[in-house]
Amino acid sequence: MQLRKKRTQLTQSSAAVRPIIATQQSMFMQKKEPVLFEYTGTTALSVIGNVTRKNYRFHFSGDKQYIELNDAAAMMAVPVLRRLT
């Protein structure tokens, strides 16, 4: 008898969680605008995005690249990159 009660409780609680998970997934799947960064160093620089794993290559001082929003927070930690937008 107790097993049936537990099973019912688990089924009810998991049904309540599904809409929350679907909402969170849709938030992450929305297309977000990229962020413009400028390179201020003296030589070339390659940086790999920590979320998208995309390779961003800055060829010279003053070179500008659009960075995916998911990678932008980590790029702001790079001292020779400056966020423009």
A tleap script that builds the chain and sets N, CA, C and O, in Angstrom:
source leaprc.protein.ff14SB
mol = sequence {
  NMET GLN LEU ARG LYS LYS ARG THR GLN LEU
  THR GLN SER SER ALA ALA VAL ARG PRO ILE
  ILE ALA THR GLN GLN SER MET PHE MET GLN
  LYS LYS GLU PRO VAL LEU PHE GLU TYR THR
  GLY THR THR ALA LEU SER VAL ILE GLY ASN
  VAL THR ARG LYS ASN TYR ARG PHE HIE PHE
  SER GLY ASP LYS GLN TYR ILE GLU LEU ASN
  ASP ALA ALA ALA MET MET ALA VAL PRO VAL
  LEU ARG ARG LEU CTHR
}
set mol.1.N position { 0.809 -1.190 0.000 }
set mol.1.CA position { 0.000 0.000 0.000 }
set mol.1.C position { 0.862 1.268 0.000 }
set mol.1.O position { 0.555 2.233 -0.700 }
set mol.2.N position { 1.943 1.258 0.789 }
set mol.2.CA position { 2.810 2.423 0.859 }
set mol.2.C position { 3.513 2.678 -0.471 }
set mol.2.O position { 3.721 3.827 -0.861 }
set mol.3.N position { 3.871 1.621 -1.151 }
set mol.3.CA position { 4.530 1.765 -2.449 }
set mol.3.C position { 3.638 2.506 -3.434 }
set mol.3.O position { 4.123 3.341 -4.198 }
set mol.4.N position { 2.353 2.215 -3.429 }
set mol.4.CA position { 1.411 2.889 -4.316 }
set mol.4.C position { 1.336 4.381 -3.979 }
set mol.4.O position { 1.276 5.209 -4.887 }
set mol.5.N position { 1.340 4.733 -2.705 }
set mol.5.CA position { 1.298 6.146 -2.286 }
set mol.5.C position { 2.550 6.881 -2.741 }
set mol.5.O position { 2.477 8.006 -3.236 }
set mol.6.N position { 3.701 6.236 -2.568 }
set mol.6.CA position { 4.962 6.855 -2.978 }
set mol.6.C position { 4.992 7.070 -4.491 }
set mol.6.O position { 5.421 8.117 -4.974 }
set mol.7.N position { 4.531 6.066 -5.224 }
set mol.7.CA position { 4.506 6.172 -6.675 }
set mol.7.C position { 3.608 7.333 -7.122 }
set mol.7.O position { 3.958 8.082 -8.034 }
set mol.8.N position { 2.462 7.472 -6.479 }
set mol.8.CA position { 1.540 8.563 -6.792 }
set mol.8.C position { 2.174 9.910 -6.475 }
set mol.8.O position { 2.046 10.856 -7.253 }
set mol.9.N position { 2.854 10.001 -5.343 }
set mol.9.CA position { 3.514 11.248 -4.964 }
set mol.9.C position { 4.604 11.616 -5.967 }
set mol.9.O position { 4.715 12.773 -6.373 }
set mol.10.N position { 5.403 10.632 -6.363 }
set mol.10.CA position { 6.467 10.896 -7.335 }
set mol.10.C position { 5.899 11.342 -8.673 }
set mol.10.O position { 6.426 12.263 -9.297 }
set mol.11.N position { 4.839 10.703 -9.114 }
set mol.11.CA position { 4.220 11.068 -10.384 }
set mol.11.C position { 3.685 12.492 -10.334 }
set mol.11.O position { 3.853 13.252 -11.288 }
set mol.12.N position { 3.046 12.856 -9.241 }
set mol.12.CA position { 2.495 14.200 -9.104 }
set mol.12.C position { 3.595 15.249 -9.026 }
set mol.12.O position { 3.472 16.312 -9.634 }
set mol.13.N position { 4.669 14.973 -8.289 }
set mol.13.CA position { 5.731 15.958 -8.148 }
set mol.13.C position { 6.507 16.137 -9.456 }
set mol.13.O position { 6.917 17.251 -9.779 }
set mol.14.N position { 6.712 15.053 -10.209 }
set mol.14.CA position { 7.440 15.190 -11.475 }
set mol.14.C position { 6.599 15.933 -12.511 }
set mol.14.O position { 7.150 16.634 -13.361 }
set mol.15.N position { 5.295 15.793 -12.454 }
set mol.15.CA position { 4.425 16.526 -13.380 }
set mol.15.C position { 4.472 18.018 -13.087 }
set mol.15.O position { 4.332 18.827 -14.005 }
set mol.16.N position { 4.665 18.396 -11.842 }
set mol.16.CA position { 4.746 19.811 -11.481 }
set mol.16.C position { 6.062 20.424 -11.923 }
set mol.16.O position { 6.128 21.627 -12.175 }
set mol.17.N position { 7.109 19.618 -12.023 }
set mol.17.CA position { 8.432 20.116 -12.391 }
set mol.17.C position { 8.568 20.299 -13.905 }
set mol.17.O position { 9.332 21.162 -14.338 }
set mol.18.N position { 7.871 19.537 -14.704 }
set mol.18.CA position { 8.012 19.591 -16.163 }
set mol.18.C position { 7.823 20.979 -16.758 }
set mol.18.O position { 8.635 21.375 -17.593 }
set mol.19.N position { 6.798 21.743 -16.379 }
set mol.19.CA position { 6.661 23.087 -16.959 }
set mol.19.C position { 7.826 24.007 -16.608 }
set mol.19.O position { 8.209 24.853 -17.416 }
set mol.20.N position { 8.389 23.853 -15.418 }
set mol.20.CA position { 9.533 24.677 -15.013 }
set mol.20.C position { 10.728 24.367 -15.884 }
set mol.20.O position { 11.404 25.282 -16.355 }
set mol.21.N position { 11.001 23.091 -16.108 }
set mol.21.CA position { 12.133 22.690 -16.945 }
set mol.21.C position { 11.932 23.185 -18.368 }
set mol.21.O position { 12.881 23.678 -18.979 }
set mol.22.N position { 10.740 23.072 -18.910 }
set mol.22.CA position { 10.475 23.534 -20.271 }
set mol.22.C position { 10.699 25.038 -20.379 }
set mol.22.O position { 11.223 25.512 -21.387 }
set mol.23.N position { 10.311 25.793 -19.358 }
set mol.23.CA position { 10.517 27.242 -19.373 }
set mol.23.C position { 11.999 27.574 -19.342 }
set mol.23.O position { 12.450 28.456 -20.072 }
set mol.24.N position { 12.756 26.887 -18.515 }
set mol.24.CA position { 14.190 27.133 -18.435 }
set mol.24.C position { 14.872 26.797 -19.743 }
set mol.24.O position { 15.751 27.539 -20.181 }
set mol.25.N position { 14.495 25.706 -20.378 }
set mol.25.CA position { 15.098 25.336 -21.649 }
set mol.25.C position { 14.794 26.373 -22.717 }
set mol.25.O position { 15.671 26.703 -23.516 }
set mol.26.N position { 13.586 26.890 -22.750 }
set mol.26.CA position { 13.247 27.878 -23.765 }
set mol.26.C position { 14.008 29.174 -23.538 }
set mol.26.O position { 14.325 29.875 -24.499 }
set mol.27.N position { 14.311 29.511 -22.275 }
set mol.27.CA position { 15.095 30.716 -22.000 }
set mol.27.C position { 16.502 30.583 -22.569 }
set mol.27.O position { 17.045 31.543 -23.114 }
set mol.28.N position { 17.098 29.389 -22.444 }
set mol.28.CA position { 18.454 29.190 -22.928 }
set mol.28.C position { 18.510 29.049 -24.437 }
set mol.28.O position { 19.542 29.335 -25.045 }
set mol.29.N position { 17.428 28.616 -25.048 }
set mol.29.CA position { 17.434 28.383 -26.478 }
set mol.29.C position { 17.109 29.637 -27.283 }
set mol.29.O position { 17.222 29.628 -28.509 }
set mol.30.N position { 16.708 30.711 -26.613 }
set mol.30.CA position { 16.408 31.938 -27.339 }
set mol.30.C position { 17.688 32.509 -27.928 }
set mol.30.O position { 18.745 32.474 -27.296 }
set mol.31.N position { 17.586 33.029 -29.128 }
set mol.31.CA position { 18.740 33.626 -29.783 }
set mol.31.C position { 19.037 34.964 -29.131 }
set mol.31.O position { 18.153 35.814 -29.015 }
set mol.32.N position { 20.258 35.149 -28.711 }
set mol.32.CA position { 20.654 36.377 -28.057 }
set mol.32.C position { 21.641 37.121 -28.940 }
set mol.32.O position { 22.429 36.511 -29.663 }
set mol.33.N position { 21.591 38.422 -28.876 }
set mol.33.CA position { 22.465 39.261 -29.696 }
set mol.33.C position { 23.927 39.102 -29.269 }
set mol.33.O position { 24.212 39.044 -28.072 }
set mol.34.N position { 24.851 39.033 -30.218 }
set mol.34.CA position { 26.269 38.954 -29.862 }
set mol.34.C position { 26.766 40.293 -29.312 }
set mol.34.O position { 26.126 41.330 -29.487 }
set mol.35.N position { 27.909 40.246 -28.653 }
set mol.35.CA position { 28.498 41.411 -28.007 }
set mol.35.C position { 29.803 41.747 -28.729 }
set mol.35.O position { 30.592 40.854 -29.037 }
set mol.36.N position { 30.027 43.014 -28.994 }
set mol.36.CA position { 31.229 43.445 -29.708 }
set mol.36.C position { 32.377 43.683 -28.726 }
set mol.36.O position { 32.222 44.400 -27.738 }
set mol.37.N position { 33.532 43.069 -29.013 }
set mol.37.CA position { 34.740 43.246 -28.216 }
set mol.37.C position { 35.861 43.774 -29.096 }
set mol.37.O position { 35.924 43.478 -30.289 }
set mol.38.N position { 36.745 44.558 -28.492 }
set mol.38.CA position { 37.922 45.073 -29.186 }
set mol.38.C position { 39.166 44.544 -28.488 }
set mol.38.O position { 39.239 44.502 -27.260 }
set mol.39.N position { 40.144 44.140 -29.297 }
set mol.39.CA position { 41.407 43.631 -28.778 }
set mol.39.C position { 42.373 44.793 -28.596 }
set mol.39.O position { 42.549 45.594 -29.514 }
set mol.40.N position { 43.004 44.899 -27.425 }
set mol.40.CA position { 43.910 46.011 -27.135 }
set mol.40.C position { 45.352 45.557 -26.972 }
set mol.40.O position { 46.213 46.371 -26.638 }
set mol.41.N position { 45.635 44.295 -27.197 }
set mol.41.CA position { 46.994 43.776 -27.057 }
set mol.41.C position { 47.863 44.145 -28.249 }
set mol.41.O position { 47.432 44.867 -29.148 }
set mol.42.N position { 49.096 43.638 -28.245 }
set mol.42.CA position { 50.048 44.004 -29.294 }
set mol.42.C position { 50.266 42.909 -30.335 }
set mol.42.O position { 50.662 43.201 -31.463 }
set mol.43.N position { 50.014 41.663 -29.971 }
set mol.43.CA position { 50.175 40.561 -30.923 }
set mol.43.C position { 48.806 39.931 -31.170 }
set mol.43.O position { 47.799 40.406 -30.644 }
set mol.44.N position { 48.767 38.882 -31.954 }
set mol.44.CA position { 47.499 38.196 -32.218 }
set mol.44.C position { 47.051 37.409 -30.983 }
set mol.44.O position { 47.862 37.071 -30.120 }
set mol.45.N position { 45.749 37.124 -30.915 }
set mol.45.CA position { 45.194 36.401 -29.777 }
set mol.45.C position { 44.092 35.463 -30.253 }
set mol.45.O position { 43.230 35.849 -31.043 }
set mol.46.N position { 44.130 34.225 -29.763 }
set mol.46.CA position { 43.043 33.273 -29.977 }
set mol.46.C position { 42.446 32.941 -28.626 }
set mol.46.O position { 43.164 32.658 -27.667 }
set mol.47.N position { 41.125 32.980 -28.558 }
set mol.47.CA position { 40.420 32.661 -27.322 }
set mol.47.C position { 39.289 31.709 -27.671 }
set mol.47.O position { 38.588 31.909 -28.662 }
set mol.48.N position { 39.111 30.676 -26.861 }
set mol.48.CA position { 38.026 29.726 -27.069 }
set mol.48.C position { 36.914 30.050 -26.083 }
set mol.48.O position { 37.161 30.168 -24.883 }
set mol.49.N position { 35.688 30.193 -26.585 }
set mol.49.CA position { 34.542 30.487 -25.738 }
set mol.49.C position { 34.292 29.357 -24.755 }
set mol.49.O position { 34.298 28.185 -25.131 }
set mol.50.N position { 34.071 29.709 -23.497 }
set mol.50.CA position { 33.913 28.675 -22.483 }
set mol.50.C position { 32.568 27.956 -22.562 }
set mol.50.O position { 32.444 26.847 -22.043 }
set mol.51.N position { 31.560 28.553 -23.195 }
set mol.51.CA position { 30.252 27.911 -23.313 }
set mol.51.C position { 30.076 27.299 -24.692 }
set mol.51.O position { 29.742 26.119 -24.806 }
set mol.52.N position { 30.296 28.083 -25.740 }
set mol.52.CA position { 30.064 27.596 -27.104 }
set mol.52.C position { 31.242 26.822 -27.672 }
set mol.52.O position { 31.095 26.113 -28.668 }
set mol.53.N position { 32.396 26.947 -27.057 }
set mol.53.CA position { 33.650 26.328 -27.519 }
set mol.53.C position { 34.071 26.865 -28.885 }
set mol.53.O position { 34.873 26.242 -29.580 }
set mol.54.N position { 33.535 28.011 -29.265 }
set mol.54.CA position { 33.886 28.643 -30.538 }
set mol.54.C position { 35.249 29.327 -30.401 }
set mol.54.O position { 35.568 29.885 -29.351 }
set mol.55.N position { 36.049 29.277 -31.474 }
set mol.55.CA position { 37.364 29.908 -31.472 }
set mol.55.C position { 37.238 31.339 -31.999 }
set mol.55.O position { 36.779 31.558 -33.120 }
set mol.56.N position { 37.644 32.301 -31.188 }
set mol.56.CA position { 37.635 33.709 -31.588 }
set mol.56.C position { 39.077 34.136 -31.813 }
set mol.56.O position { 39.925 33.960 -30.938 }
set mol.57.N position { 39.355 34.696 -32.985 }
set mol.57.CA position { 40.722 35.071 -33.355 }
set mol.57.C position { 40.795 36.576 -33.569 }
set mol.57.O position { 40.084 37.130 -34.407 }
set mol.58.N position { 41.660 37.228 -32.803 }
set mol.58.CA position { 41.944 38.656 -32.959 }
set mol.58.C position { 43.324 38.756 -33.589 }
set mol.58.O position { 44.299 38.256 -33.029 }
set mol.59.N position { 43.416 39.402 -34.758 }
set mol.59.CA position { 44.651 39.396 -35.539 }
set mol.59.C position { 45.604 40.535 -35.212 }
set mol.59.O position { 46.813 40.391 -35.392 }
set mol.60.N position { 45.094 41.655 -34.739 }
set mol.60.CA position { 45.944 42.825 -34.493 }
set mol.60.C position { 45.283 43.720 -33.444 }
set mol.60.O position { 44.104 43.556 -33.133 }
set mol.61.N position { 46.045 44.657 -32.909 }
set mol.61.CA position { 45.504 45.602 -31.936 }
set mol.61.C position { 44.406 46.434 -32.588 }
set mol.61.O position { 44.597 46.956 -33.686 }
set mol.62.N position { 43.274 46.561 -31.932 }
set mol.62.CA position { 42.135 47.282 -32.485 }
set mol.62.C position { 41.163 46.398 -33.251 }
set mol.62.O position { 40.097 46.858 -33.659 }
set mol.63.N position { 41.522 45.125 -33.453 }
set mol.63.CA position { 40.633 44.192 -34.149 }
set mol.63.C position { 39.366 43.997 -33.313 }
set mol.63.O position { 39.423 43.906 -32.086 }
set mol.64.N position { 38.232 43.936 -33.997 }
set mol.64.CA position { 36.940 43.793 -33.315 }
set mol.64.C position { 36.278 42.495 -33.742 }
set mol.64.O position { 36.344 42.098 -34.905 }
set mol.65.N position { 35.639 41.844 -32.781 }
set mol.65.CA position { 34.938 40.589 -33.030 }
set mol.65.C position { 33.613 40.603 -32.282 }
set mol.65.O position { 33.516 41.141 -31.180 }
set mol.66.N position { 32.601 40.010 -32.888 }
set mol.66.CA position { 31.352 39.779 -32.178 }
set mol.66.C position { 31.476 38.450 -31.435 }
set mol.66.O position { 31.830 37.426 -32.018 }
set mol.67.N position { 31.179 38.489 -30.145 }
set mol.67.CA position { 31.271 37.322 -29.278 }
set mol.67.C position { 29.853 36.911 -28.890 }
set mol.67.O position { 29.025 37.760 -28.560 }
set mol.68.N position { 29.577 35.617 -28.930 }
set mol.68.CA position { 28.274 35.120 -28.503 }
set mol.68.C position { 28.026 35.553 -27.061 }
set mol.68.O position { 28.950 35.576 -26.248 }
set mol.69.N position { 26.787 35.893 -26.751 }
set mol.69.CA position { 26.442 36.374 -25.428 }
set mol.69.C position { 26.810 35.365 -24.343 }
set mol.69.O position { 27.204 35.758 -23.245 }
set mol.70.N position { 26.687 34.082 -24.634 }
set mol.70.CA position { 27.037 33.051 -23.654 }
set mol.70.C position { 28.521 33.070 -23.290 }
set mol.70.O position { 28.884 32.691 -22.177 }
set mol.71.N position { 29.376 33.503 -24.204 }
set mol.71.CA position { 30.815 33.542 -23.967 }
set mol.71.C position { 31.285 34.903 -23.453 }
set mol.71.O position { 32.422 35.020 -22.995 }
set mol.72.N position { 30.450 35.920 -23.515 }
set mol.72.CA position { 30.880 37.289 -23.228 }
set mol.72.C position { 31.353 37.487 -21.801 }
set mol.72.O position { 32.312 38.227 -21.586 }
set mol.73.N position { 30.728 36.864 -20.823 }
set mol.73.CA position { 31.126 37.059 -19.426 }
set mol.73.C position { 32.568 36.610 -19.203 }
set mol.73.O position { 33.332 37.294 -18.521 }
set mol.74.N position { 32.939 35.482 -19.764 }
set mol.74.CA position { 34.314 35.000 -19.609 }
set mol.74.C position { 35.297 35.876 -20.379 }
set mol.74.O position { 36.433 36.058 -19.940 }
set mol.75.N position { 34.880 36.418 -21.513 }
set mol.75.CA position { 35.762 37.278 -22.301 }
set mol.75.C position { 36.084 38.583 -21.566 }
set mol.75.O position { 37.150 39.164 -21.767 }
set mol.76.N position { 35.173 39.036 -20.727 }
set mol.76.CA position { 35.432 40.262 -19.981 }
set mol.76.C position { 36.541 40.064 -18.950 }
set mol.76.O position { 37.103 41.040 -18.454 }
set mol.77.N position { 36.857 38.824 -18.625 }
set mol.77.CA position { 37.946 38.534 -17.693 }
set mol.77.C position { 39.315 38.572 -18.377 }
set mol.77.O position { 40.342 38.566 -17.698 }
set mol.78.N position { 39.341 38.613 -19.708 }
set mol.78.CA position { 40.609 38.677 -20.446 }
set mol.78.C position { 41.049 40.142 -20.451 }
set mol.78.O position { 40.340 40.993 -20.988 }
set mol.79.N position { 42.209 40.448 -19.861 }
set mol.79.CA position { 42.619 41.852 -19.694 }
set mol.79.C position { 42.777 42.644 -20.995 }
set mol.79.O position { 42.587 43.860 -20.997 }
set mol.80.N position { 43.119 41.981 -22.088 }
set mol.80.CA position { 43.367 42.702 -23.342 }
set mol.80.C position { 42.143 42.798 -24.227 }
set mol.80.O position { 42.246 43.247 -25.368 }
set mol.81.N position { 40.968 42.381 -23.724 }
set mol.81.CA position { 39.719 42.519 -24.463 }
set mol.81.C position { 38.842 43.544 -23.772 }
set mol.81.O position { 38.697 43.547 -22.549 }
set mol.82.N position { 38.264 44.412 -24.582 }
set mol.82.CA position { 37.395 45.470 -24.051 }
set mol.82.C position { 36.030 45.367 -24.716 }
set mol.82.O position { 35.919 45.317 -25.941 }
set mol.83.N position { 35.001 45.338 -23.888 }
set mol.83.CA position { 33.629 45.262 -24.405 }
set mol.83.C position { 33.206 46.615 -24.946 }
set mol.83.O position { 33.351 47.633 -24.269 }
set mol.84.N position { 32.682 46.629 -26.171 }
set mol.84.CA position { 32.249 47.879 -26.799 }
set mol.84.C position { 30.738 48.072 -26.730 }
set mol.84.O position { 30.277 49.207 -26.608 }
set mol.85.N position { 29.955 47.001 -26.804 }
set mol.85.CA position { 28.489 47.143 -26.746 }
set mol.85.C position { 27.938 46.363 -25.587 }
set mol.85.O position { 26.727 46.354 -25.368 }
savepdb mol mol.pdb
quit
